[in-house]
């Protein structure tokens, strides 16, 4: 779905707690906003995010192994920001934004993305560790 199609569709209303948790997870992730801005218009494959490609593409703040990148992306899936891309043969290694992700990334565009505080990182880590499995 292109960014133009997304804007013409009715947007969802999310509870403030959902938006706050998603924003915190996004801010504490090892990814740069440019990754999510690219996801506004296209899917991004794991090979473009992991290892030295992530730094080269300005998608990651530092070089991440494929496992570390996958773990961080899976957390963003669980929070509701991302989804795995699916093709005719099943799940692929690519990722796209969900409607929540579109809303959040669009609201952050052209703004300074503040670095997470120690408290932010602690809250995000607690949410990841103590999340309920359903």
FENFENTA-V756348 format. One line per field, one symbol per residue. psi: psi as a letter, one per 20 degrees, with the letter a starting at -180 (. if undefined). burial: 1 if it has 24 or more other ideal C-beta (glycine too) atoms within 12 Angstrom, else 0. A space follows every 50 residues. Layout:
psi: ???
burial: ???
This chain:
psi: prhghghiqpqqpqqhhggggggggghiqjqqhhghhhihirqpqhhigr bihgghikhqhrpprhggggghhhghghhjhrqqqpaijapakqqrqrhg ggggghhiqkqpoqqqrggghggggghggjqqk.
burial: 00000000000000000000111111111111111111110011110111 00010000111001000011011011111111111000000000111111 1111100100001000000000010000000000
